[in-house]
Amino acid sequence: MMRRAAGCALSASVCLAAALAAQEPASTFLPIGDWRARFAEHLITAGVVEDPAPFERPLRRAALLRAIPSADTTLARQVSALLGRLRGDLPGPRDGEALLAADLGVGGGSQSRRDPLRPAGRGYVAPLGGIDVEAALGRLAIAVHPYFDNRLKTDPDWHGFTRRVVAGRQAESYLALQLGPADMAFGTVDQNWGPPAIQGLMLSDAPYGYDRFSWGLTTRKARLHGFVAQLDDYVDGNAEVWRRWYVGTRLALLPSDKVMVAIWQGSLVSGLHRGLDLWYLNPLNLTYVVQANEDSVVDNSNQVAGLDVQVGLGHRTRLFGQLLLDDAQVDRKAQTDAKPVQAGVTLGAGGGLHGGAVAWTVFYTAVTNLTYRTQRGVVEEIREHRVGLARNLADYDQFTARVSWLALNGLLLAPELTILRRGEGDFRQPMPLPSAWPETKTILSGVVERTARAAVRADYAAPSGFFGWVDAGVHHLTNRAHVGGVTATRMVWNFGLGWRREHRLNLR
């Protein structure tokens, strides 16, 4: 009997080893801000490249490479040339290899916040650069990317130390493991759950990177994935430390090549000196239901849930939408106790023209006044270091029309028109008392500030390693800073120029 068990165990081990050997090596992520990601997003929007992970960013290098078509005679000449270039530039480190890269440049702008639609901070011109190390060892991928950028010193969204001569941060630092349909990663990398190039309503790249553990199970027609992150602590007036955690789960289904539907949930969990309860880590739990049943005097959580939908129309056109519900009320309550709706929605469409040389996107998004807030206040704000983990903004609506044109193999031009209306609500403000709910406006509260933005962005990347970008726009503000009758017009611009050099090193 023992021999049979040992034989079965040995056979299972051999089969497992053979299965793992047949898998491709682990792949690193392509950062959202990488120039190759911006060009790839143009091709995905234009319908030239199939999206390897709808509503999930960043993409893995290997997955994006597999999605690039080998040949298509209907494509514009510059699009075919770009596809060939990406095939050469996208591959990460091969198994047993490290990819070492260094870049050096200069950046500047009229303001220092990363979001040009809501400019803040002083103007700057400063050197920038960094070192990027990626490695693949069998099923394990490793990435480390520290860089320096003195723009951080005046960025109001940056929480790090600013009094050093040189400011910097760790843009990526993670370990990623891939075992067949399962994948896991731990570390820092910017993420976004939402339509490509539009910040998600639950998880976005608005905050600077923070460490998280993420996981996924993927088949050809479905993907179940999620994450857990420990956020910054909150110390109250009694010097008591409140621990804060953010947990999310998403199930995406692809019933056909044209349709994607996903449901997701998120929990901001907090408590005095508390750890993270196991029921939040069960990916099959509906956390809203479990939290309601397990609720106690020590359990504090802010629950959000939502839906993603994408439908393809024709060859290169798609419709998309995302819905967020925050702290939905399902219990019967008196009308006087009814809380204003806490929700967000994005609706849009996109597609391609002229053989993929032109891509277009239009979308409308709105987030209500009290979204991301609870009556327990700061401990349950969906933010990290006072920066929203989603849009970093509430009580607003926005319409954007954007076109990107691949003028040359390495030159991408993207004009944009945006109308943004912002109420006086802020998710960092205390939740109004229940007695004030009947008078609390659902969206666009107080004096509404309006911003009309007309802008163009240009990205250029030369085969020699030189790269550059510029984003310039004119903003016309009405009721500036929520003061009635005050108008202003200003130029908002940022630029970057640099050079990057890569080298491959055999580790075996």
N, C-alpha and C positions, 0 to 999 in steps of 0.2 A: 504493500500500500504506500509506504514511504517512497519507494522507488518510482511508483506511478506519479505521485504528487511532485516529486523532484523533476521527473521527466516533463510533466505538464508545465511546471514553472519555467524549466529551461526552454521549452518550446515557445511559451508565451514571451519570454525575454528575447529569444531570437526573432520572433515575429515583430515585436515592438521595435527592436533595433533596426530590422529591415525596413519597417514603415517609416521610422524617423530618418533613416538614411536616404529614403526615396524623396523626402520632402526637400523643398528648396531652402537655402540658408535664410536666416533671419534678415529682415530689412529694417533700416532706420527710417524715421519719418522725414518728410520734406517740410521744413518749417513754413508756417503760413506766410511769413514775411519774405521768404526767399524769392529772388527774381524769377526762378524757374516756376515757382508756384503761381505767380501772377500771370505768366504766359500760359501755364497749363489751365488756369481758371478761365482764361479767354477761350481756349479751345474746347473746354467742357461746356461753357455757356453756348458757344456757337454750334454745338452738336457734333463737332469733329471727333472728340474723344469721349467715350462713355465714362460717366462718373463712377469711379471704383467704389465709393462709399458715400451715397447721397446723404446730405445734411450732416456729415461727420468730417471734421478736419482736426489735425492735419492728415494728409494722405501718406501711405507708405510708398517709398520710392518704387519698390518692385511692383506693387499693385498698379501704380500709374503707368509704369512701363508696359505692363501687359495690356493696358487699355488703349495704347497708341496703335492706330491701324497701320498695317504694313504697307498698304498702297490704296490710293483712292484717286482716280483720274478726274473726279469732279471738284477737287480742291484747288484753290488759288495757288499760284506758284510760290508765294512767300509762305503760305501755310505748310505746303509740302516741305519746304526748306527748314521751317521751324521744327516740324516733326522729326526730321532727320537729325537736327541739332540736339533736340531733347533726348533722342535715343543715345546719343553720345555723352551728354552731360548729366543725365539723371542717374545712371547706375551708381549705387553706393558701394561700400567695400564688399568685395567678394569674401567667401568663407576663408578664414585664416588671414585676413588682410585688414589693415588700417588705412583709412583715408585721412590725411592730414591737410588742413587748409589754413591759410593765413590771409587776412584782408586788412587793408589800411586805406583810409580816406578822410574826407571832411564832409561835415553836414552843417546845415544852417537853416534858419527860418525866422519868420516874424513872430512866432510863438512856439512853445515847447511841448504842448500836449500832443499825444499821438493822434487824437481825433481832430481833424481840421474843421469839422462842422461846429465844434464847440471850443474855439480857441481859448487858451489860457496860458499863463506863464510868460516870461520875458523872451524877447528875441535872442538869438544866439548864432554864433559861428564857431565850430569846435571840431577838433580831430576826432575820428572814430576808427575803430578797428577791433580785431579779435582773432582768436584761434579756435578752430573747429576740428575736433577729433572724433571720428566715427570708426567703429570696428565691428566685425562680424566673426563670431566664433561658434560655428555650428548653428544651433537654434537661438543663440544669444546675440543680441545687437546692443551696442554701447554707443552713447553720444555724449560729448562734453563740449560746451561752447561758451566760454567766458569772453566778454568783450568790454571795452571801455567806450563811454559816450558821455561827454559833459553836458549834453542836453538834459540828462536826468536831474541835474542840480536844480533846475527851475520848473520841472514838470510837476504840476500839482497832484498827479496820480501816482507819482513815485514815492514809496514809503521808506526807501533805504537811506543810508548815510549820505549827506550832501556837502559836508564841510571838508572833504578831502580835496587835494589838488586835482586828482583824476577820479571821476565817478565811473562806476561800471556795475555789471550784474551778470548772472549766469542765465543766459537765454535758454539753453537746453542742457539738461544733465539727467540722463535716465538709463535704465537697463530695460530691455524689451525681450521677452521670451515668446517664441512661436512654436507650438506643437500641434501640427495638423490644423484642425478647425479651431483650436484654442489659442488665445494669445493673452499675454499679461505684460504690463509695463509699470515701472515705479520710477518716479522722478518728476522733473519739470520740463514741460513743453507746452506752448500755447495751444489751446483747444477751442473749438467752436461747434456747437450743435445747432445748426440752422442752415438756411439756404446759403450756398457759396457766396462769399464776399459780403454777406450781411450778418451782422452780429446776432447770435441766437438769443431767444427770450429767456432761456434758463441758464445756459452756459456759453460764454463767449471769450474772446481774447482781449476784452477791455482791460482787465487787471493784468499786472505783470505776473509772470509765471509763478506758481506755487506748487509744492510737491503733492502728488496724489498717486494712489494705486489704482490702475485701471485694468480691466479685463474684458474679454470678448469671446463669444462662440459664434462661428460663422459657417453657414452653408450657402449653396448657390441661391437660395430663395429667402433666406432669413439671416438676421444678425441680432443677437442678444448681447448687449454690452453695458458697462457701467463703470463707476469710479467711486472712490472714497478719499476725502482729503481732510486733514486737520487744519483749521483756519487759525487766525490770530486769536489769542485769548483776550478776554475782557476782564478788567479789574474794576470792581465796583467801589463805592464810597467807603465800604468797610474793609477794603483791601482783600476781599474774597475773589478768588480766581474762577472765572467761568470759562470752561472748555467749550469750544465750538467746532462742529464737524459738518461737512457737506457731503451728502451721498446722493448719487443719481443712478438710474437704470433706464435703459431704452431698448425696446423691441421693434426692429424694423422688418417689414415683410415686403417682398418683391414678387407679387403674383404674376407679373409679366414684365417684359422689357420696358414697358411704357409707364408702369405704375409703381409707386413706392408709398407705403403707409406705415407710420411708426407711432407708437404710444410711448410716453416717457413720464417719469416722476422724479422729484427731487425733494430732499429733506435737509433743512438747516436745523441741526440738533445742538442744543446747548444745555449746560447745567453746571452747578457748583462742583468743582473737582471731579467731574464725572468722566467716565470712559464712554465708549460707543456701544450701545445696546446691540446685541446680536440680531434682533429682529430687523434692524435697519440694514444689515449686511446680507440678508436672504434675498437674492434677486427675484424670487418668485412671489415675495410678499407685496401686497398692496399696502404701502406704508401708511396711507391715510387711515385705512381700516384698522390696521394693527395698532397704530399710535392711539387711536380713539379708544380701543379696548384696553390698552396697557397704560393709559394715562394715569399719572399720579402727581403729587405735589412737586416732585423733583424733575418731571419730564417736561421739557420745553422743546417744541419743534415747530418750524414753519414749513408747511407742506405745499408743494406746487406740482401740477400735473399738466400734461399737454399732448398735442397731436401734431404730427408732420404729415403732409401730403404732397406728392409730386406726380403729375400726369403729363405724359408726352403727347403732343399733337403733331401729326405729320412727321417729317424727317428731322427737323431741327428746331422745333418749338416746344416749350413746356410751360405748364402752369404750376405754381407752387404756393403753399401756405403753411403757416405755423400758428398754433393756438396755445396760449398759456392760461391756466386757471390757478389762482393763488388763494389759498384758504377758502375754498368753496364751501358755502353753507348748504347743508342738506337737511338740517333739522328745522322743524316748523318754529317760526318765531313771529312775534308781533311785528307789524309793519314799522312801529317806532324803533324796534331793535334791529331792523334790517341794516346790514352794513353795505355801503356802496360797493359796487362790483369791483373786484380786484382781478384784472385780466390783461392780457396782451394779445395782439394778433398781427400777423404779417401776411399779406396777399400780394402775389406778383406773377410776372411772366417773363420769359427770356427766350432767346433763340439766336440763330445765325443767318447771315446773308453773304452773298458774293463768295461762295466757295469757302466759307469759314474765315474770311479775312475780316469780317465785321461781326461783332456780337452785340446784342442789346439786352438790357434788363430794365424793367419798370417795376416798382413795388410801392406799396403803402403799408405803413406799420403804425400802430397806436398802442400805448400802454397807459392804463388808467392811473388816477391820482394816488391811490393807496396801495398799489401793487408793490410787492416785496417787503411790506411792513406788517408788523403784528403789534398787539397791545403790550407784549413783553419788551418791546423796545429794541435797544441796540444789540442785545445778545442774539436776537433772531433776524437781524438784517442780513439779507443775502448779499454779502459783500466781504471783501478781504482788504484790510487796512483802509476802510472807508471807500473803497472803489467797488462798484457793483460787479458781481460775478457774471451778470448777464449784460444788459445794455448800459449799465452805469447811468441810467436815466429813467424817470417815470413822469407821468402827467404830461404827455406830449403826443403829437402825431407827426408823421413825416411822409412826404411823397418824394420819390427820387426816380429820375430817368437817366440812364447811363448807357453810353455806347463806347465800345472799344474797337479800335481799328488797328490791325496789324499792317502798318504801312510798309515795313521792311522785315526781313528775317529777325532782326533783333530790336526793332523799335515798335513799341505799343503806345498808341495815343488813346486817351479815354476822357472825352468831355462828359460833363455831368451837370444836371440841373436838379436842385433840391429845394423844397419848401418845408421848413421846420417850424412847428408851433409848440411853444413850451409854456405850460402853466406854472404856477408857483409851488406846486407840490414837489416834494423831494423825499425819496425813500429813507434818507438819513434823519428826517424829522420825526418826532414822536407821532404815534397813531392818535388821531382825535379820540376823545372820550365818547362812549356810546351815546351820551346825551346830545352830542354834536353831529352824529351821523346823518340825521334827516336833512341838515343844512349843508353837509359836505358835498361839494360838487364831484361827480364821478370822474370827469376828465377836463383838462384845461381850466383849472381853478385860478381865481384871482385875475390879475392883469396878465394877459397872454403876450409873451414876446414872440415875434415872428422874424425868422431869418430866411431870406431868399439868397441862395448860393448858386452862382454860375462859375464853374471851374473846369480845369483840364489837368490831367495827369499824364506825364510822359515817362515811360520806362525804357531804358536802353541797356543792352548787354552785348558787348563785343566778344567774339571768339577768343581774343587775346587775354581775356580776364578783366578788362575794364568794364565798369558798370556805372550807371547813373540814373537818377530819377528826379523829377521836379513835380510838385503839386501846387498850382496857383489858382486862386479863386477870388472873386469879388463877393462880399457879403453885404447885403442891405438889411439892416435891422430896424424893425418897428417896435415901439414900446421897449426900447433897450433896457436890460436889467429890470424888466417888469415895472418900468416907470411910464405911465401913460403919456403919449404924445412925443416921447423922445425918440428920434431917429438917428441913424448913423450909417455910413458906408465905409468899409475898410477892405484893404487887400490882406489876404491870408496866404502865406506861401511857405513852403519847405523844400529843401533839396538835399541830395546826397550824391557824392562822387567817390569812387573808390576803385581799388584793384585787388583781385583775388588770385591766389596761386595755390594749386593743389598738388599733392604728392602721395603716391600709394606706397605702402610699406608692407612687406610680407612678414607675418608674425610667426611663421612656422619654418 
